[in-house]
């Protein structure tokens, strides 16, 4: 296991994990490395080249501003949205950044070169940072790739999140191996993932950190339903979460299960409206799909566990996120969770699959039924394109999260009607997703060059 549940569920800002969070993280890494290098005192100017999808949709996804603030040493897991805006205003006013937080260097968006038609070999989301001296000589250059979910990799290195070699008690690299580990130990998927995570931190810390992640998800919903108006970016998409919340609260004062899907839609909508406005969210496993896990987890705690105690609900939250994380590692390691690499099936499809499997475990499913739920959800998201209008994570992304949340719930419930035996395995559907993404035209992989992005006029 090289991917932790805390890598898949990380706290950051919107609107995109691969186009905002990843580039900010790469810029911060470059700035830190430059600060620690022998050429630091000679650095006078900077240049950033953005390639492929980052260049094609960078303006709508906030890539340019994320890189700018990242060069100051700011990281997505620590940035406050209000401080972020203040920093951007200061940089705009002064025409300079505080490189690595300590050195004033002239820098504006003119220092960034967009190359949408040039795709580097490693991944379509490429960034190249170059530092020069006063004579214009190159002092240092680094190329990074934002490979989905906020993960980055430097050119020449293989992606790897866990850098140590500590063996885990239940190693798995496929769904088949995961099920074998569960059956051999006689435990559910969440326990396998918990034991593996426990080689890096205590079980108490794992529990506390997962509950913190859930708290940030809930805070995101609360912030969203307190806001109204239109989302930034120029599409003039109206915020709907607040109005929906007020109407649903009036129509359903007692939590009738008849309204369950409406509430699920609301939670997904609220999270993704907050993401679209650059607010604080949890990648799950990406920003573009960040509303699905919170929405299905809301369904689990409010309806499945309606009569449970607070302690029982907390335990369910931990198990839900651990199970979802185990499934997410399979997509991350065996295929991709990057919309720019495999289309939206890798983002919304993966999140729907993760949520379906996690909900199935909360519903009391066997490990075979959990695997079946995850497979069903992805099977019916295969081929989904990523064609955001205006390069913004708004249309169709916001409503797509709500629809995929309901798919996840339906997949989980369908799996419990069976006995776990099914024709298509989760491993097979993940491989199919990977192949489908490889065959998909680049027009439909987060380039704003096809689909809704070109057939719906901007207004």
C-alpha positions in Angstrom: 0.0 0.0 0.0 1.6 3.3 -1.1 -1.4 5.5 -0.8 -2.9 6.4 2.5 -6.5 7.2 3.2 -5.2 10.6 4.3 -3.7 11.2 0.9 -7.1 10.5 -0.7 -8.9 12.7 1.8 -6.9 15.8 2.2 -8.0 19.3 3.2 -7.5 21.9 0.6 -9.2 24.6 -1.4 -11.2 24.7 -4.6 -11.9 24.5 -7.4 -9.7 21.6 -8.6 -7.4 19.1 -7.0 -5.4 18.5 -10.1 -5.5 22.1 -11.4 -5.4 24.1 -8.2 -4.2 22.0 -5.3 -1.5 20.1 -7.2 0.0 23.1 -8.9 0.0 25.1 -5.6 1.8 22.1 -4.0 4.3 21.9 -6.8 5.1 25.6 -6.7 5.6 25.4 -2.9 7.9 22.4 -3.4 9.9 24.2 -6.1 10.2 27.4 -3.9 11.4 25.4 -0.9 14.0 23.5 -3.0 15.2 26.8 -4.5 15.5 28.4 -1.1 17.7 25.5 0.0 19.9 25.5 -3.1 23.3 27.1 -3.6 21.9 29.5 -6.3 19.3 31.1 -3.9 21.1 34.4 -3.5 21.3 34.8 -7.3 17.6 34.3 -8.1 16.2 37.5 -9.8 13.3 36.3 -12.0 11.0 33.4 -12.4 9.1 31.8 -15.2 6.4 29.1 -15.1 5.3 27.2 -18.2 2.0 25.4 -18.0 1.3 22.5 -20.4 -1.7 20.6 -21.8 -4.8 20.6 -19.7 -3.3 23.0 -17.1 -2.9 25.6 -19.8 -6.2 24.9 -21.5 -8.4 25.3 -18.5 -6.0 27.0 -16.1 -7.8 30.3 -15.9 -11.1 28.7 -15.0 -9.5 26.3 -12.5 -7.5 28.9 -10.7 -4.2 27.4 -11.7 -2.4 30.6 -12.3 -3.3 32.1 -9.0 -2.6 28.8 -7.2 0.9 28.7 -8.6 1.5 32.3 -7.7 0.6 31.9 -4.1 2.3 28.5 -4.0 5.6 30.1 -4.9 5.3 32.1 -1.7 5.5 28.8 0.2 1.8 28.5 0.8 0.4 24.9 0.8 -3.2 24.0 0.1 -3.7 22.1 3.3 -2.8 25.2 5.3 -4.2 28.1 3.3 -7.1 30.1 4.6 -9.4 31.2 1.7 -9.6 34.8 3.0 -5.8 35.0 3.5 -5.5 33.5 0.0 -7.5 36.4 -1.5 -5.5 38.9 0.5 -2.2 37.5 -0.7 -3.4 37.7 -4.3 -4.4 41.3 -3.9 -1.0 42.2 -2.4 0.8 40.5 -5.3 -1.4 42.3 -7.8 -0.8 45.6 -6.1 3.0 45.2 -5.8 3.8 43.1 -8.9 6.0 40.8 -6.8 5.9 37.7 -4.7 7.6 36.7 -1.5 9.5 33.7 -2.9 9.4 30.9 -0.4 8.0 33.5 2.0 11.2 35.4 2.4 12.5 37.0 -0.8 10.8 39.7 -2.9 10.9 38.7 -6.6 9.0 40.4 -9.4 6.2 38.2 -10.6 2.9 38.6 -12.4 0.8 36.4 -14.6 3.0 37.6 -17.5 5.7 35.4 -16.0 3.5 32.4 -16.8 3.4 30.9 -20.3 0.4 28.8 -21.4 1.1 25.9 -23.8 -2.3 24.1 -24.2 -1.3 22.2 -27.3 2.0 20.9 -25.9 1.5 17.7 -23.8 4.6 16.4 -21.9 5.1 12.7 -22.0 4.5 11.9 -18.3 1.1 13.5 -17.9 -1.1 16.1 -19.5 -0.9 18.3 -16.4 2.7 19.6 -16.6 4.4 22.6 -15.0 8.0 23.7 -15.5 9.5 26.2 -13.1 12.6 28.2 -14.1 14.7 30.6 -12.0 17.1 33.1 -13.7 19.7 35.5 -12.5 19.9 39.2 -13.4 21.6 38.3 -16.7 18.8 36.0 -17.7 20.9 32.8 -17.2 19.1 29.8 -16.0 20.0 28.9 -12.4 17.6 26.1 -11.8 14.6 24.4 -13.5 12.2 21.7 -12.3 9.3 20.0 -14.1 6.3 18.7 -12.1 3.2 16.8 -13.0 -0.2 17.1 -11.2 -1.5 13.6 -11.6 -4.9 13.9 -9.9 -6.3 14.3 -6.4 -3.7 16.9 -5.5 -0.9 14.3 -6.0 2.3 15.6 -7.7 5.4 14.0 -9.0 8.7 15.5 -10.1 10.0 14.7 -13.6 12.3 11.7 -13.4 10.7 10.3 -10.2 8.0 7.8 -9.7 4.9 8.8 -7.8 5.0 7.6 -4.2 3.2 8.9 -1.1 4.5 6.7 1.7 8.3 7.1 1.5 9.3 4.6 4.1 9.6 0.8 3.7 7.5 -0.2 6.8 5.6 -3.3 5.8 1.9 -3.3 6.4 0.1 -6.3 7.9 -2.4 -6.7 5.0 -0.7 -5.7 1.7 -2.9 -5.6 -1.3 -2.6 -4.1 -4.8 -5.9 -5.4 -6.3 -9.5 -5.9 -5.2 -8.9 -9.6 -5.4 -6.0 -9.4 -3.0 -8.0 -7.1 -0.7 -10.8 -9.6 -0.5 -8.3 -12.4 0.2 -6.8 -10.4 3.1 -10.3 -9.7 4.5 -11.3 -13.4 4.3 -8.0 -14.7 5.7 -8.2 -12.4 8.7 -12.0 -12.6 9.1 -12.4 -8.9 9.1 -14.1 -6.2 7.0 -12.3 -3.9 4.5 -12.3 -1.0 7.0 -10.4 -3.1 9.5 -7.8 -4.1 6.9 -7.3 -0.5 6.0 -7.2 0.5 9.7 -4.5 -2.0 10.5 -2.4 -0.9 7.5 -2.7 2.8 8.5 -1.7 1.9 12.0 1.9 1.3 11.0 2.2 5.0 10.5 0.1 6.4 13.4 -1.9 5.1 16.3 -5.4 4.0 16.0 -6.5 6.8 18.2 -4.8 9.3 15.9 -6.4 7.7 12.8 -9.8 7.9 14.3 -9.3 11.5 15.4 -7.9 12.6 12.0 -10.8 10.9 10.1 -13.4 12.5 12.3 -11.6 15.8 11.7 -11.9 15.2 7.9 -15.6 14.5 8.4 -15.9 17.7 10.4 -14.4 19.8 7.6 -16.9 18.1 5.2 -19.8 19.2 7.4 -18.4 22.7 7.8 -18.1 23.0 4.1 -21.9 22.2 3.8 -22.7 24.7 6.5 -20.7 27.5 4.9 -22.3 26.8 1.5 -25.9 27.0 2.7 -25.1 30.3 4.4 -24.1 31.9 1.1 -26.1 33.1 -1.9 -25.5 35.0 -5.2 -23.6 33.7 -8.2 -20.5 31.6 -8.4 -17.3 33.4 -9.7 -15.9 32.9 -13.1 -18.3 34.6 -15.5 -20.9 31.8 -16.1 -23.2 33.5 -13.6 -24.3 30.2 -12.2 -26.6 30.8 -9.3 -25.9 29.3 -5.9 -28.9 27.0 -5.1 -27.8 25.3 -1.8 -29.2 28.0 0.5 -32.6 28.1 -1.2 -32.8 24.3 -1.3 -31.9 24.0 2.3 -34.6 26.5 3.4 -37.3 24.8 1.2 -36.3 21.3 2.3 -36.2 22.3 6.0 -39.8 23.6 5.7 -41.0 20.6 3.7 -39.3 18.0 5.9 -39.1 19.1 9.5 -38.9 15.6 10.9 -36.4 13.9 8.7 -38.9 11.7 6.6 -37.0 9.1 4.5 -39.2 10.2 1.6 -37.0 13.2 1.3 -33.7 11.3 1.6 -32.6 11.8 -2.0 -33.4 15.5 -1.9 -31.1 15.9 1.1 -28.4 13.9 -0.6 -28.6 16.1 -3.6 -28.4 19.2 -1.4 -25.3 18.0 0.4 -23.5 17.2 -2.9 -24.6 20.5 -4.4 -23.5 22.5 -1.4 -20.0 21.0 -1.3 -19.4 21.5 -5.0 -20.7 25.1 -4.9 -18.2 25.8 -2.1 -15.5 24.1 -4.2 -16.4 26.2 -7.3 -16.0 29.4 -5.2 -12.5 28.4 -4.0 -13.6 27.5 -0.5 -12.1 25.0 1.9 -13.0 21.4 1.0 -11.8 17.8 1.3 -10.5 16.1 -1.8 -12.5 12.9 -2.0 -10.6 11.7 -3.9 -10.5 14.9 -6.1 -12.1 18.4 -5.8 -14.3 17.9 -8.8 -15.9 14.9 -7.1 -15.7 16.3 -3.6 -19.4 16.3 -2.9 -20.1 12.5 -3.4 -18.5 11.0 -0.3 -20.0 13.7 2.1 -23.4 13.3 0.5 -23.4 9.5 0.8 -21.9 9.6 4.3 -24.7 12.0 5.2 -27.2 9.4 4.0 -25.5 6.8 6.1 -25.5 8.8 9.3 -28.9 10.4 9.0 -31.0 7.5 7.6 -29.1 4.2 7.9 -28.1 5.1 11.5 -31.1 7.2 12.4 -31.5 5.4 15.8 -27.8 5.0 16.6 -25.9 6.7 19.4 -23.4 9.5 18.7 -20.6 7.0 19.4 -22.0 4.5 17.0 -22.3 7.2 14.3 -18.7 8.3 14.9 -17.6 4.7 14.5 -19.5 4.4 11.3 -17.9 7.6 9.9 -14.5 6.1 10.6 -15.4 2.8 9.0 -17.0 4.5 6.0 -13.9 6.6 5.2 -11.5 3.7 5.7 -13.5 1.5 3.3 -13.8 4.3 0.8 -10.1 4.9 1.1 -9.2 1.2 0.5 -11.2 1.3 -2.7 -9.8 4.6 -3.7 -6.2 3.3 -3.5 -7.1 0.7 -6.2 -8.2 3.5 -8.6 -5.2 5.6 -7.8 -2.6 2.8 -8.2 -4.2 0.7 -11.0 -5.8 3.4 -13.2 -6.1 7.2 -12.5 -8.3 9.7 -10.6 -7.3 12.5 -12.9 -10.0 14.0 -15.2 -7.3 15.3 -17.5 -5.9 11.7 -17.9 -9.0 9.5 -18.1 -12.0 11.9 -18.1 -14.6 12.4 -15.4 -15.0 8.6 -15.0 -11.7 8.8 -13.0 -13.1 11.5 -10.7 -16.8 11.3 -10.2 -16.8 7.6 -11.2 -14.1 6.7 -8.7 -15.8 8.7 -5.9 -19.1 7.1 -6.6 -17.5 3.6 -6.5 -15.7 4.5 -3.2 -18.9 5.8 -1.7 -21.0 2.8 -2.8 -18.6 0.3 -1.3 -18.3 2.3 1.9 -22.1 2.6 2.3 -22.5 -1.2 1.6 -20.2 -1.9 4.6 -22.3 0.4 6.8 -25.4 -1.4 5.6 -23.9 -4.7 6.9 -22.7 -6.1 3.6 -20.2 -8.9 3.2 -16.8 -8.0 1.7 -18.0 -9.6 -1.6 -21.1 -7.4 -1.6 -18.9 -4.3 -0.8 -16.7 -5.2 -3.8 -19.9 -5.7 -5.9 -21.3 -2.3 -4.8 -18.1 -0.5 -5.8 -18.0 -2.3 -9.2 -21.7 -1.5 -10.0 -21.1 2.2 -9.3 -18.1 2.4 -11.6 -19.6 0.2 -14.3 -22.3 2.7 -14.8 -20.0 5.7 -14.9 -17.7 4.2 -17.6 -16.9 6.6 -20.4 -17.9 9.8 -18.6 -16.2 12.7 -20.2 -14.7 15.8 -18.5 -16.0 18.8 -20.5 -16.5 21.7 -18.1 -18.0 24.8 -19.7 -15.5 27.7 -19.6 -13.0 25.4 -17.9 -14.9 26.1 -14.6 -15.8 23.3 -12.1 -19.4 24.3 -12.3 -21.3 22.9 -15.3 -21.8 19.9 -15.4 -19.7 19.2 -12.3 -22.0 20.4 -9.5 -25.1 18.5 -10.6 -23.0 15.5 -11.7 -21.9 15.0 -8.1 -25.5 14.9 -6.9 -26.4 12.3 -9.6 -23.4 10.2 -8.8 -24.2 10.2 -5.1 -27.6 8.7 -5.8 -25.9 6.1 -8.1 -23.6 5.2 -5.2 -26.6 4.7 -2.9 -28.5 2.6 -5.4 -25.4 0.5 -6.2 -24.9 -0.3 -2.5 -28.6 -1.2 -2.0 -28.5 -3.4 -5.2 -25.4 -5.2 -3.9 -27.2 -6.2 -0.7 -30.0 -7.8 -2.7 -27.4 -10.2 -4.1 -25.0 -12.7 -2.5 -21.8 -11.1 -3.7 -21.4 -13.3 -6.8 -21.3 -11.2 -10.0 -19.9 -11.4 -13.6 -17.7 -8.3 -13.6 -15.1 -7.9 -10.9 -14.0 -4.5 -9.5 -10.5 -5.2 -10.8 -11.9 -5.7 -14.3 -14.0 -2.6 -14.2 -11.0 -0.5 -13.0 -8.9 -1.8 -15.9 -11.8 -1.1 -18.3 -11.9 2.5 -17.0 -8.2 2.9 -17.5 -8.4 1.6 -21.1 -11.4 3.7 -21.8 -9.6 6.8 -20.6 -6.6 6.0 -22.7 -8.8 5.6 -25.8 -10.9 8.8 -25.0 -10.2 11.8 -27.3 -8.3 14.6 -25.6 -11.2 16.9 -26.4 -13.1 15.2 -23.5 -10.4 15.2 -20.9 -10.5 18.5 -19.2 -9.4 20.6 -22.1 -12.7 22.6 -22.7 -12.3 21.6 -26.4 -15.3 19.3 -26.7 -18.7 18.3 -25.5 -20.7 20.8 -23.4 -17.6 23.1 -23.3 -18.1 24.0 -27.0 -21.8 23.3 -27.5 -23.1 25.6 -24.8 -22.4 29.3 -25.4 -20.9 31.3 -22.5 -23.3 33.8 -21.1 
